[in-house]
Structures are given as structure tokens and as C-alpha cells.
Amino acid sequence: MPPGGLFAGKAWLASPEPFVIEPKVAAELKKLGHRLHVFLKTANDLYYRSVKGKVPPWIAGYLDAGKPAELLEAARAKPLRNQLPGVIRPDLILTESGFAMSEIDSVPGGIGLTGWLGRTYAKLHPEKTLLGGADGMVEGFRSLFPAGADLVISKESGDYQPEMEWLAAEAGAGFSVKEAESYRPAGRDIYRFFELFDLPHIPGWQAMQAAAAAGELTISAPMKPWLEEKLWLALFWSRPLRELWRSELRENQRDALAKLIPKGWVVDPAPIPHHAVLPGLEINAWEELSGFSQKERQLVLKRSGFHEDAWGSRSVVIGHDVSQVEWTASVTEAVGDFEKSPWVLQEFHAAKIVEHPYFDRTTGEVKIMQGRVRLCPYYFVPRDGSEIRLGGVLATIVPADKKILHGMSDSILVPVVVAQAAE
């Protein structure tokens, strides 16, 4: 491990082996970066058009709910209109039939961790083909900021500071880590590692945004709260928006995303006409969702964004994994929060069971875990406009009895390699 560690106060299970995927799966991952970039670009365009009334205004209404007017005004600054995240990291659940994408993160943790893991396992297993290469994460990050950057991190995200320190040191002399709460822009590009709901604790954010709007520096990811909402995954399936998505995305892009994005719904308590139902759920009011049986609750409920509980797995409720009382309370909370913090409902996709070796912390022996896998590929959008690059893929393998696939002390964290013909 690096002398400063990678995560403050956190540990995971080490493994002698990286996670292996088949070549056809690797090929899909390599294509996904461009598809998600196009998806985010389309979402950004639809938002601006919605604000101007050129497409349904309720799109922006959903995405603006609970956001301070001051942030929205600053985020919509005309010079920033076409700016998009420089890092795109989807969370992909590995299923028997492919992937299910639970979210797209444009302010992700794990860049330094995945970079260090990549270098480490490339040395341990030089014969294996590491996705992204040994230095893919560091090179990808450097491509966002040719002249260097300040990595501005908040106390809220402080657990990730060690990996940011490692990343800055490896990226080169032009990169340094700064404290968000006291930061003032000085003409240097900024890698934003703080959440937008945390802006009340970051008094310099207006100055950063003004400098970006004036062209004095670039902020990645741009401070656009509408691009950090899980709502987009539900809106992709919205029937009234079907023609808009068809007009904005090529057929092959739509088909690829439809295979990846679980069907979802925005938890909007607006009355539904007596002769209508929510498509796919076949209910006339959200209260009916509370009465679903455990078998019918193959569903996931979560906050969309702009809330301290909207990141990680803090708000995630898996319907068939909780009691009827807990499910009813979660549905009630989601309906009640609509005006200030919308929730989304998604179909649950079960992760496939895999086996992977790990080191037992107590005995030092190599044991085998039966687990479920979440893959997090990191895509970088170079400043020079060259092809979007896959820097690396982090595999999080959790014990098979865990429904929520998120980093924890009993999870294995390893990089991903491509199977060779002999394997």
C-alpha cells in the first residue's frame, strides 16, 4: 500500500488474482464510454431545451426540484452550456445476461484506488491483459488537464483524500490537492471532488463558477446539478419522451442503452386519471405500491440526487429484502419528498454468482468467496477531443448474501483483466 494509504479508516479484502471477464464483455465495456457520453450530452441538451420550453417543461421541473435558485442560475451560465463531465463512471451489476446499470457517477471516488490496483496487479501478473493498462487511470486523468489542476476535495469527501493525494503525486508536478472549504480560484483548472448539496460549506464555489464562466479555468465535473440525477435513467423509459430520445439518439445507441438501463419510474405523486395506470407497474396511485407482495417487490427505491443520502448506497431500499412495514415507510417517504428531493424506482436485476479467491485476514490463507460483482469502468473524455478512453475497471465482489453491491470491509476489490484463450 502507498505510505498514506488509499482510503481513510477503510479496508477491504485483498486477493491474489484480478477479476477475469470474457473478451466479448471487454469489447462491450470499451464501447460503453462513448455511448454514455452521448447519453449525457443528450440529457444536457434536453434540460436546456426544457428550461426554454422547447420540450416539456416538467423535465427541468423534475431535475430542478430542491435546488437553490442561486446554484441553478450559476449552472446555466451561457458559456458553460456545452460542458460535460470529464470522468464518467457507471455502476454495472454483472448479471447472467450482461449488465444492469444502477447509476452514472460523474464525481466518482476510486480513481486513485483503481490506478494503484492496476499498477500493482500489472506487476503481479504481467502475462494478463489489464483493461486500461497499468497506467491507464493516471494517463486518463492527466488527459483531462494538460496543464495540471487543483484537486479540490471537501471534508464531506475526506475519506477519499488519501487516494487523491496518491493520484496527484502520480499525475505530476502540475497537480495538487486542495481543501474545498478554504479554496479560492487562482486560474488553475479544477477537478471537483465535492458534492453540490455541500455547497453551503464551500464559500468559494461562486468564485470558482464565475471564473469558469469567464473562461479563466475549467471545472470538471461542471457544477450542473441536473447531470447528477438518477432521474435520467427513469426518464429514458418515459413514454411521453420516447420520440425525443429517438430523435436524439441513433437506433444502435438506444438499443444498447435499453439493454443496460433497468426500467424505472420517477416517484411523482401527481394524480393519475381513473382510467390510467403507471406502465409496467399497473397501479393507479403510488400508495398501491405499498401493498405489493414480497414476490412483486423485485424493485429498488432510491433518492435521485442532491442530498447527503443520495450517494453510495445510503438511500437504497431493495423491495424484496425488507419487511412490508419497512417497504411501506420507504414508499411513503419517497412520495412525501417529491417536491424537495425526488426518488426513483427501478426494476431489480439479480447479480450472477461468481467465485473469487481472497486472503483471510486472520489466518493469511487463501480462501474462496462466493460473491456478486459490481464493475465500475472509468472513462475519461480528453480535453483535446480525442477518443474517449477506458482507464481501468474496478471490480467489487461482495458476499453472495448481500443484495446491495457496494464497497465494504468484507468485499474484494481488484482490477479487471481480459481472459486469454488458454483460460
N, C-alpha and C positions, 0 to 999 in steps of 0.2 A: 504494500500500500504506500501511497505518497506520504511523506512525513506529516503533512497536515490533514491526512485522511481525505475522504470524499463527501461524507455526509456527517453533519454534527450530531453526535449521540445516536447514530443509527447503524445497524449491522444487517448483514444478510448471509445466506448460506453460500459458501464457495463450492465450486465444482471443478474437477479436473478436466472437464470437457465442455466445449462450446455447444450450442444447440444447433442441430443439423436440420436443414429443410431441403426439399427436393428442388432441382433446377427449375421446374415449371413454376413453383411457388416463388422462387427468387426472381424469375422473369416478371411475374405479376407485381412484385414489390418494386422493381425498378421502373415500371410504367406508372405506378401509382402517384409518384411525386408530381408529375405533370398534370395528371387528372385532378388532383386535389388543388393544385394551383389555379387551374381553370375554374374549379368549383368556387373557390374563394373569390376569384375575380368576378365571377357571375353574381355571387352573393353581394359583393361590394357595389356593383353596378345597380342591382335591383334595389338595394337600400336607398341609394341616392335618387333613383327614379321614383321610388315610393314617397320620399320626402317631398319631391316636386309634384306629386300627384299624377305622374305619368303611368304608374302601375298602382294597384290597390294601396291606399294609404295605411291600411291596417297592418301591412308588412312592417313598416317602420314603427307603427304603434306598438306592436309586439316587442320589437327589438329595443325600443327606447324606454320601455316601462321600468320605472325605478331609477333611471339615470339622472344625475344632476344636469340641469339646463346648461350650466357653465361648461361641463365636460362635452356635452353634445355640440354646443356652438364651436368650441375649440377643435373638436374632432372633425367637424365638417368643413374646416377651412379649405377654400378652393384649391390652393397649391398642393394640398395633400390628397386630393381626390383619388388618384390612381395608386397611391401607396398601399402595398400589401405586406404581410409578414414575410420576413426573410428566412424564418425557420418554420417548417410545417411538420408536426409530429402527430400522426393518428394513433389512436389506441385500437389495436386489432386483436380480436379474440380468435384464436385458431380453432376452427370447428371441423367436423368431419367432412364438410363440403367446401371449405375455403375459409373466408374471413368474415367476421361481423365487426363493423367499426362502431365503437361506443362514443367516440368524440374525436374532434380535431383540435389539437392544442398548438397555439402559436406563441406561447410563452412557456415552453416546456423545461422542466428540470431534466437532469440526466445527460446533458451534453458532455460535461466533463467526465462523468462516470463511464459513459459508453465509449468515450475516447480512450480512457485509461484501460478499460477492459479490452478494447480492440488491440491496443499495442501489446498488452500483456499476453493475450491468447495467441496473437500472431507469433510471438517469440516461443510460446509453449508448443504450438502446433504449426510450424512453418509449412507443412505439407497440405494444410487445409486452405480452402478459398474463403477468406473472410469477406462478408458483404460490406462494401465500402472501403476495404483495405485497412491496413494497420494505422494509417494517418488520415483516414477519410473524414473523421469528425473534426479534427483540428484544421485540416485544409479547407473543409467546407465552411466552417465558421469564419476562417480568415478571408474567404472569398466574399463574404458579406461586407467586409470593412477593409478595403485595400490599404487605407492609410492608418489603420488601427482604430480603436474605440475604447470608450469607458464602459465597463460592465457595471451598470448601476443596479444595486440589489438592496431590497428593503429588509427591515427586521422581520417582517411577516414571512419572508422567504429565506430567513437566515440559516435554516438547516442546510441549504444548498450552497452556502458561501464557500466551503472548502473546495467543492468541485469547480466553482467559478474561479477561485484562486489558481487552481491547477490549470484550468483552461487558458486563463490569461497568460500565465507563465509560458505555456507551450505555444501559444499563438504568436508570441514575440514581444519585442520591446515597446511596440505601439499600443499594447493592450494593458489595462489596469482595472482593478476592482474598486468601485467607489460606493460609499454609503448613500442610499437614496434620500434619506431623511434630511441630509445636510447638503445635498448636491446642488450645484449651480452650473449651468452650461458654460463651456468655455470654447465653443467652436469645434469640439471633437464629436465624432459620431457616437451614438449611444446604443448599447444593447440593453433594452429594458427588461429587467428581471424583477418587476413588481406588478402586482395586480391592480387593476383600475379601481376596484372598490376600496383600495387602501390609500387613495389619493389624499384624503384629509390629513394623513400623517406625513405627506410628502409636499411641503410648501413650495418647492421649486418646480413643480410639474408644469405650471402655467408658463414659466420662463423657458422650459425645455420645449414645450409645444410651440410657443411663439418663435423660437429660434428655428425649429423645423419648418414652420410655415414660411419663414423668411428665407429659407434655402441655405441657412448657415450650417446646418448639420442634418443628419438623417437619424431617425429613431426607428429601431426595429425590435419588436413589432410596433407598428404605429399605434398610437393611443386611440383606436377605434373600437369602442365597446361592442358595436353590433357584429364585429367579426369574431368575437369571443363568446358567442352564444351557441349552446347546443340546439337551440330552436331551429337552426338551419337544417339539421338532419330531419326534423319533423316536417318543415316546410317543403323539403324536397318531395314529400309524399302528398302534399296538399292538392286535392283535386282542382280547386279554383286556379292554382298556379301551374297546372300541368302544361298548358300551352306556352307559358312564359319559359319554363325550363326547356321545352322542346325548341323554342326559338333561340335560346342562348347557348345550348349545349349540343354538340354533334351526337348523332344517334349512338355511336360506339361509346362515347363518353357517358351518356345517360345509362346505357345498358350496363356498363362496368360499375357505375356508382349504385345502380339499383341492386346489383348482386351483393354489394358491400354494406349499404346503409340499411339497418333494420327499419321496418315500418314503424312510424311514430306519429304522435299527435301532440299538439300544444294543448295544455290543460287550460282551456278558455271556458269560463263558466257562463258565457253568453247563452241565453235561452235558445233551444233548438225547436223549430216548428214541430207540432204534434205528429206530423206525417213523415218526419225525417229521423235519421239516426246517424251517429258517428260511424263512418265507413270503417269496416274491419272490426269494430267493437260491438256494433249493433245495439247501442244504447242511446236513449233519448236525453239523458242527463248524467253528469259525472257521478252523482250520488249512487247510481246503479252499479258503478264500478266497485263500490264497497261491498256489494253483495256477491261478487264473483267467488266461486269455489276455489280451493287451492289449485285444482287442475286447470281452471280457467285463468289463474293469475300467473301465467307464463309471461310476465311483464316486468319492466323495470321503470321505476319512477325516480326522477332526479331533478334538481334545480338546473335551470338553463345557464345561468352565469351571473356576473356582477354581484357576488355575495361570498362571504367568507366560507360558506358551506358548499359552494358550487364547484370547488376544485378537489382533486383527489377523489376519494370515494365517500366524502363526509355525508352527502345527502342521499346517496344511492339506497333505494329500497327495492329489493327483489321480491315480487309479489308472493311467489310460492314458497319463499324461505322465511316468511313471517306469519304471525298469527292473524286471524281475522280482525282482531281488535287493533293490532298494530297497522295492518293494511288500511283499515277504515280511517284511523287517525292520520295516516300519511296522505290519503286522498283528500281528506278534509283540509289539511294544511296546504296542500298544493292548490286546491280551489281557492282558499282564502288569500293566498299570497299573489294571485294573478296580477293585481294592479301594480305591485311593487317588485315582485321577484318571480316571474313565470317559471313553471315547471314543464317538463316534457315527459311523455310516456312512450316507451319503446318496447317492441317485442323482445323477449329474452331468447338469446341463442346460446345453447349449451356448448361449452368448450370441450374439445375432444380430450381423452385421457392419454397422457404420454408417460414414459419412464425416463428418468434422468439421474445420473449419479451426483452425489454431493458428499462433502466431508462432514462427518458428525463432529460437532464442536467439543463434545465431552471426551470421546474416545480417539478422535482423529482418523477413524476408519472411514472408508468409502462405502456409502450405503446408496440404495436406490429409492428415489421418491416416485410415487405415482402422483402425477400432478396435471394441472391445466395451465395453458400457456397464453400469455398476452405478449404480442410482438409490438414493439414501438420503433418503427423506422424513422430516421431523422433525415429530412430533405432540406437542402439549402438552395436558395434562389440567388445565384451570384449577382453581384452589382453590375458586372459588365454585360449582363443579358445572355450569357452563355447557358448551355443546357442545365436544367435543374439536376442536382447531383444527390445521390443517396450516400450519406456519410457513414452510416452504420445502422445496425438494428440491435436493439436491446430486447432480450427475452427474459420475461419474469415468469417463473414457474412456481405456482403455489400448490400446496397440498390439495388433493382431489376433492376433499370435503369442503373446500372453500368456494363459495359462489361468487364472491367479489374478487376479481383478479387484480390485485394491487400490491405494490411493494410492502413487505413486512418482514419481520425478523426471521420468520420460518419460510421465506421464499428464496429460491435460487435465482441469482442474477448473472447472466452470461451473454456474451455476444453471439451472433448468428453466422454460421458458415453454410456453404452450399455442398450438398452431398456429391461425392465423387462417384464415378462409375463403379469402382470396386466396392463401395459401401452399399 
